[in-house]
Amino acid sequence: MNVRRVLLDVDKAVARPSLIELARAIEAVESVAALNITVTEIDIETLGMDVTIEGEALDYDRLVDAIESAGAVVHSIDEIVVGSRIVECVRRRR
């Protein structure tokens, strides 16, 4: 299966790892072409983030290992794109 994009809900402690350290750990995973980390929540002890990763044939288990080794935690997969191209989500109007 050719996983091309994953959007992960990730939490980390405020102090460590830094966003730069987390980005380095993810980028080091083979087949990662690009990533985006967006802070979505901040409280006294933790940061909640959306982490979007794109590439060719991404290995989900290796991505999770890299994130956890850096000191963060994956809560869920919020989006996955699989196939020969990326299909953008089209929001319906109600």
Secondary structure, 3 states (H helix, E strand, C coil): CCEEEEEEEEEEECCCCCHHHHHHHHHCCCCEEEEEEEEEEECCCEEEEEEEEEECCCCHHHHHHHHHHHCEEEEEEEEEEECCCCCCCCCCCC
